[in-house]
Amino acid sequence: MKTFTYDRPDTPEAAARDQAQPGARFIAGGTNLLDLMKLQVETPDRLVDISRLDLAQVEQRADGGLTIGALVPNSDLAADPRVTAGYAVLARALLAGATGQLRNKATTGGNLLQRTRCYYFYDTASACNKREPGTGCSAIGGFNRILAVLGTSEHCIATHPSDMAVAMRALDATIVTLKGDGDKRRIPIADFYLLPGDTPHIENVLESGELITHVELPPPVTGARMLYRKVRDRASYAFALVSVAGVVTMADGKIASAALAFGGLAHLPWRNAEVEAGLVGQVPSDALFESAATTLLEGAKGFGSNDFKIPLTRRVLIASLRELTGMSA
């Protein structure tokens, strides 16, 4: 592991100023960053330890929503009574990720910023535009079983690994950030992540010296049925091949609202407004759900080892919609 300097600032503003220095990285739980450092994938010159900042609370807002500190451990967030009662999809997504020990250390902010688990990203002997821009993408034409089929580019087919972020996308979360001069930003999660294009190493809209301090959730959706379904190679400690976070309401036998986010398919938590609009106002049926799956998968492209994800996603979406609308009850 490369040597580095270590800072532990006392305030979020000081942390943001420290991280603005060249080669600096934030560290909190370290469940992803430390692995990457050991493999020489990440080689920071300076670590800015934010783990003791006062950002580990979950607070109810006046509008009924929640404000979640960036340092709230995943296990604490999954067990919070307000989350289990009003945002069950989030609790289920958190519990589907990693192991109990890792959830005790992993933080809300760090979970949002996880790096891809693409095999070639982790292998410094392989070409990877995300790790080293301009070197190529070994995953295209290589073994790409876990990689993306939507939103890809000729430069990268990596997937975002977070379960939590998929649920946050379905819940229309907002990410709150702070810079060293006190400036704050509120970034809708829909605008936070970036598709690979020709710059796959730029994964989100954060600027240097910008610290995630909180995540805001809107008030719970009254009467919503929620689901997090994760298909993976083994029952635990495995990343999603396909996952679905769903929030659906019904009225008079018809779908009144639908929010559907997908993991394992793209560089970011994937959501398709056309799919959701096509469901609203309709009576649930297998034909309707087949049509939704066709719309979702329009333009999907497999790269060999991951071709199976396209028919798998169709089946997972249909089964999820049947459950969310009560057809499979």
Helices and strands as residue ranges (DSSP letters): E 5-7, H 12-19, E 24-27, H 33-38, E 46-49, E 58-60, E 66-69, H 74-79, H 81-86, H 88-95, H 100-105, H 108-112, H 119-122, H 164-170, E 174-179, E 184-188, H 189-192, E 210-217, E 225-231, E 242-251, E 254-263, E 270-271, H 273-279, H 286-296, H 309-324
